[in-house]
Amino acid sequence: MLAVHELEVRYGRVQAVRGISMTLAEGEVVAVLGANGAGKSSLLRAVLGLTRPSGGTIAFAGRDITHCPVSERVRGGLVLVPEGRRIVTTLTVHENLLMGAFHRRDHRAVAAEIADVYDRFPHLAARRHNPALVLSGGEQQMLAIARGLLARPKLMMLDEPSLGLSPKLANDVFGIIRSLNREKGQSVLLVEQNTQRALALADRAYVLELGRVAMEGSPNRILADQALQAAYLGHGRGTGGVQRTIPVT
């Protein structure tokens, strides 16, 4: 579904992404891990077209989208739930959901999908007519994910969905991601600092270091490499580093 080849991203003299190649198949959950500054968010921004790559190619659903505008990528089914949620707090919960379907004209289907969202996210249903400002951090993250679903994504990219959430709310968010993948076959590209939870959720993972792929493979392979954990994933530093005892499902 997604094929990134030798991708490079520069911000002036700073090279944030250095020749990254990666793939994601339909129905997969692929995690992108690494410390702050590793190039994870820059990778997502380049895939969506928010940042123009300085080199390499991006193919989505069999089509080269390297030079396509963001709007065309979104209409084609590529959706980003950004870091920090970026919901419009002055709009109601319902209005935020409608924003996710702004490019769609199948209004009956949109209404049915919003009803399904309210069934899946009862906290949002109870506050549908309230401004999004009244939502807790976890509820705002759920709204951001639900808004992304209204765009009918073929691939949903999630940038740090557990950032700033309590462990319980983070568990709720990861549970939602798991159920979307297992029940609906939703393809997911997950950037996440909580490596323990990300690896428990993912089919495969890429570990980035200074804009390059330091390692790739199954969660079990990454869990087995203690040297990699210490070097790239902050093991033992209180940042959600990988613990070898976690079950991978």
C-alpha positions in Angstrom: 0.0 0.0 0.0 2.8 2.4 0.9 6.4 2.3 -0.5 8.9 4.9 0.4 12.2 4.8 -1.4 15.4 6.6 -0.4 13.4 9.5 1.0 15.2 12.7 2.0 13.9 15.8 3.8 15.8 19.0 4.5 15.0 22.1 6.5 17.6 24.5 5.2 20.9 23.1 6.1 19.5 20.5 8.5 18.8 17.1 6.9 16.0 15.5 9.0 15.5 12.4 6.8 18.4 10.6 5.2 17.5 8.0 2.6 14.7 6.2 4.4 13.1 3.3 2.6 10.1 1.5 4.0 6.9 -0.4 3.0 3.5 -1.0 4.5 1.1 -3.7 3.2 -2.7 -3.4 3.3 -4.1 -4.3 6.7 -0.7 -3.9 8.5 0.2 -1.9 11.6 3.7 -0.6 11.1 5.4 1.3 14.0 8.1 3.9 13.5 10.2 4.3 16.6 13.1 6.4 17.7 14.2 9.2 20.0 13.2 12.8 19.6 14.8 14.3 16.5 15.1 10.9 14.8 13.0 12.1 11.8 9.7 10.3 12.6 7.3 13.3 12.2 9.3 14.6 9.2 8.7 11.2 7.6 4.9 11.4 8.1 4.8 15.0 6.9 6.6 14.1 3.7 4.4 11.2 3.0 1.3 13.4 3.3 2.9 16.2 1.3 3.1 18.8 4.1 6.8 18.8 3.6 8.4 18.6 0.2 11.1 15.9 0.0 14.5 16.8 -1.3 15.0 13.4 -2.7 13.5 9.9 -3.1 10.0 8.7 -4.1 6.7 7.9 -2.4 4.2 5.5 -3.8 0.7 5.0 -2.4 -1.8 2.3 -3.6 0.5 1.6 -6.6 0.7 5.2 -7.7 3.7 7.6 -7.5 2.5 10.5 -5.3 5.8 12.2 -4.7 4.7 15.4 -6.3 1.0 15.3 -5.6 -0.7 18.0 -3.6 -1.9 17.2 0.0 -5.6 17.5 -1.0 -5.1 14.8 -3.7 -3.5 12.5 -1.3 -6.2 12.9 1.3 -8.9 12.3 -1.3 -7.0 9.1 -2.3 -7.2 7.8 1.2 -4.1 9.0 3.0 -4.9 10.6 6.4 -2.8 11.9 9.2 -3.9 12.3 12.8 -1.2 14.8 13.8 0.7 15.2 17.0 -1.1 17.4 19.4 -4.5 16.4 18.0 -5.1 19.8 16.2 -8.9 19.7 16.7 -10.8 23.0 16.4 -11.7 23.7 20.1 -14.2 26.5 19.2 -16.3 24.1 17.1 -18.5 21.4 18.5 -17.6 17.8 18.6 -20.1 17.2 15.7 -18.7 20.0 13.7 -15.1 18.7 14.1 -16.3 15.3 12.8 -17.9 17.0 9.8 -14.6 18.6 9.0 -13.1 15.2 8.5 -15.6 14.6 5.7 -15.2 18.0 4.0 -14.2 16.5 0.7 -17.0 14.0 0.5 -20.4 14.5 -1.2 -22.1 11.2 -0.1 -23.9 13.0 2.8 -26.1 10.0 3.7 -23.1 7.8 4.1 -21.3 10.4 6.1 -24.3 10.7 8.5 -24.3 6.9 8.9 -20.6 6.8 9.6 -20.9 9.6 12.2 -23.6 7.5 13.9 -21.2 4.6 13.9 -18.5 6.9 15.4 -20.9 7.8 18.2 -21.5 4.1 18.9 -17.8 3.4 19.0 -16.9 6.5 21.0 -19.7 7.0 23.6 -17.9 9.8 25.3 -18.0 11.8 22.1 -21.7 11.0 21.6 -22.5 12.5 25.1 -20.8 15.7 24.2 -21.6 16.0 20.5 -23.2 19.5 20.8 -20.5 20.8 23.2 -17.4 22.7 22.0 -14.4 20.5 21.7 -12.7 22.7 24.3 -14.5 20.8 27.1 -13.1 17.4 26.2 -10.3 15.8 28.2 -7.0 15.1 26.5 -8.0 11.5 25.9 -11.4 12.5 24.5 -9.7 15.1 22.2 -7.4 12.3 20.9 -10.4 10.1 20.3 -12.1 13.0 18.4 -8.9 13.4 16.3 -9.0 9.7 15.4 -12.7 9.8 14.7 -12.3 12.9 12.5 -9.7 11.0 10.5 -12.0 8.0 10.0 -14.6 10.3 8.4 -12.1 10.9 5.6 -12.4 7.2 4.8 -8.6 6.4 5.1 -7.0 3.6 3.2 -4.0 4.3 5.4 -4.2 6.2 8.7 -1.0 7.7 10.0 -0.9 8.5 13.7 1.7 10.8 15.1 2.3 10.3 18.9 -1.3 9.4 19.8 -0.5 8.7 23.5 1.4 12.0 24.0 0.4 13.7 27.2 -2.2 11.1 28.2 -2.5 9.2 31.4 -1.7 5.5 31.3 -5.4 4.6 31.4 -6.3 7.0 28.6 -3.3 5.8 26.6 -4.6 2.3 27.0 -8.0 3.4 25.7 -6.5 5.0 22.6 -4.3 2.0 21.8 -7.4 -0.2 22.3 -9.2 1.8 19.7 -6.3 1.5 17.2 -6.2 -2.3 17.7 -9.9 -2.7 17.2 -9.9 -0.5 14.1 -7.2 -2.7 12.6 -8.6 -6.1 13.7 -12.3 -5.4 13.1 -12.1 -3.1 10.0 -8.7 -4.1 8.6 -7.5 -0.5 8.9 -3.9 0.0 7.7 -2.0 2.0 10.3 1.4 3.8 10.2 2.1 4.5 13.9 4.7 7.0 15.2 4.9 6.6 18.9 7.4 7.3 21.8 5.9 4.6 23.9 7.8 1.8 22.3 6.5 -0.8 24.6 2.9 -0.3 23.6 3.7 0.4 19.9 5.6 -2.9 19.6 2.7 -4.8 21.3 0.4 -3.4 18.6 2.5 -3.6 15.5 3.1 -6.3 12.9 6.5 -4.8 12.0 8.6 -1.8 13.1 11.3 0.5 11.8 13.7 2.1 14.3 15.0 5.5 13.1 18.2 7.2 14.3 19.3 10.6 13.1 17.1 10.4 10.0 18.1 6.8 9.0 16.7 3.4 9.5 18.8 1.8 12.2 16.8 -1.5 12.3 13.6 -3.0 10.9 11.7 -6.2 11.5 9.2 -7.9 13.7 8.6 -6.7 17.2 10.2 -9.9 18.6 13.4 -9.2 16.6 13.6 -5.7 18.0 12.7 -6.9 21.5 15.6 -9.4 21.4 18.2 -6.8 20.6 19.2 -5.2 23.9 22.0 -3.2 22.4 19.6 -1.6 20.0 17.1 -0.8 22.8 19.9 0.9 24.8 21.2 2.8 21.8 18.0 4.0 20.1 14.9 3.4 22.2 15.9 4.9 25.5 15.8 1.7 27.5 16.0 2.4 31.2 15.6 6.2 30.8 12.0 6.5 31.9 10.7 7.3 28.4 8.6 4.2 27.8 11.6 2.1 26.7 11.1 -1.5 25.6 10.8 -4.2 28.3 11.6 -7.7 27.0 8.9 -9.3 29.2 6.0 -7.7 27.4 3.7 -10.0 25.3 3.6 -9.2 21.7 0.1 -9.8 20.2 
